[in-house]
Amino acid sequence: MKSPPPGVRLVMEAVCILKGIKPERVNDPATGKKVEDFWKPSQKLLGDMKFLQSLREYDKDNVPVAFVKKIRQTYIPNPDFTPEKIKVGNVLCVDTTAYETSQ
């Protein structure tokens, strides 16, 4: 999937952050400046046969403070980061969003 629905991209960014996966630096087509892009790392995660298992087994009680801070600052206040809005893109992402916002 080259260009996922915005909700899928948003949820996968949050998943990458929680898993400590770094974004790639790519050129923004609009500005030409380098921006952080989590989509390629997200595609690798989604291609992993044990991806869902890794989400189920994620140690939510020991998330590094920096990861929690980033999620709370960037994603939780985002009005598009709700299960209702994400549902348009993907059911898996709805479940993941509900989990992340409950933390």
Secondary structure as a PSIPRED ss2 file (coil, helix, strand):
# PSIPRED VFORMAT (PSIPRED V4.0)

   1 M C   1.000  0.000  0.000
   2 K C   1.000  0.000  0.000
   3 S C   1.000  0.000  0.000
   4 P C   1.000  0.000  0.000
   5 P C   1.000  0.000  0.000
   6 P H   0.000  1.000  0.000
   7 G H   0.000  1.000  0.000
   8 V H   0.000  1.000  0.000
   9 R H   0.000  1.000  0.000
  10 L H   0.000  1.000  0.000
  11 V H   0.000  1.000  0.000
  12 M H   0.000  1.000  0.000
  13 E H   0.000  1.000  0.000
  14 A H   0.000  1.000  0.000
  15 V H   0.000  1.000  0.000
  16 C H   0.000  1.000  0.000
  17 I H   0.000  1.000  0.000
  18 L H   0.000  1.000  0.000
  19 K H   0.000  1.000  0.000
  20 G C   1.000  0.000  0.000
  21 I C   1.000  0.000  0.000
  22 K C   1.000  0.000  0.000
  23 P C   1.000  0.000  0.000
  24 E E   0.000  0.000  1.000
  25 R E   0.000  0.000  1.000
  26 V E   0.000  0.000  1.000
  27 N E   0.000  0.000  1.000
  28 D C   1.000  0.000  0.000
  29 P C   1.000  0.000  0.000
  30 A C   1.000  0.000  0.000
  31 T C   1.000  0.000  0.000
  32 G C   1.000  0.000  0.000
  33 K C   1.000  0.000  0.000
  34 K E   0.000  0.000  1.000
  35 V E   0.000  0.000  1.000
  36 E E   0.000  0.000  1.000
  37 D E   0.000  0.000  1.000
  38 F C   1.000  0.000  0.000
  39 W H   0.000  1.000  0.000
  40 K H   0.000  1.000  0.000
  41 P H   0.000  1.000  0.000
  42 S H   0.000  1.000  0.000
  43 Q H   0.000  1.000  0.000
  44 K H   0.000  1.000  0.000
  45 L H   0.000  1.000  0.000
  46 L H   0.000  1.000  0.000
  47 G H   0.000  1.000  0.000
  48 D C   1.000  0.000  0.000
  49 M C   1.000  0.000  0.000
  50 K C   1.000  0.000  0.000
  51 F H   0.000  1.000  0.000
  52 L H   0.000  1.000  0.000
  53 Q H   0.000  1.000  0.000
  54 S H   0.000  1.000  0.000
  55 L H   0.000  1.000  0.000
  56 R H   0.000  1.000  0.000
  57 E C   1.000  0.000  0.000
  58 Y C   1.000  0.000  0.000
  59 D C   1.000  0.000  0.000
  60 K H   0.000  1.000  0.000
  61 D H   0.000  1.000  0.000
  62 N H   0.000  1.000  0.000
  63 V C   1.000  0.000  0.000
  64 P C   1.000  0.000  0.000
  65 V H   0.000  1.000  0.000
  66 A H   0.000  1.000  0.000
  67 F H   0.000  1.000  0.000
  68 V H   0.000  1.000  0.000
  69 K H   0.000  1.000  0.000
  70 K H   0.000  1.000  0.000
  71 I H   0.000  1.000  0.000
  72 R H   0.000  1.000  0.000
  73 Q H   0.000  1.000  0.000
  74 T H   0.000  1.000  0.000
  75 Y H   0.000  1.000  0.000
  76 I C   1.000  0.000  0.000
  77 P C   1.000  0.000  0.000
  78 N C   1.000  0.000  0.000
  79 P C   1.000  0.000  0.000
  80 D C   1.000  0.000  0.000
  81 F C   1.000  0.000  0.000
  82 T C   1.000  0.000  0.000
  83 P H   0.000  1.000  0.000
  84 E H   0.000  1.000  0.000
  85 K H   0.000  1.000  0.000
  86 I H   0.000  1.000  0.000
  87 K C   1.000  0.000  0.000
  88 V C   1.000  0.000  0.000
  89 G C   1.000  0.000  0.000
  90 N C   1.000  0.000  0.000
  91 V H   0.000  1.000  0.000
  92 L H   0.000  1.000  0.000
  93 C H   0.000  1.000  0.000
  94 V H   0.000  1.000  0.000
  95 D H   0.000  1.000  0.000
  96 T H   0.000  1.000  0.000
  97 T H   0.000  1.000  0.000
  98 A H   0.000  1.000  0.000
  99 Y H   0.000  1.000  0.000
 100 E H   0.000  1.000  0.000
 101 T H   0.000  1.000  0.000
 102 S C   1.000  0.000  0.000
 103 Q C   1.000  0.000  0.000
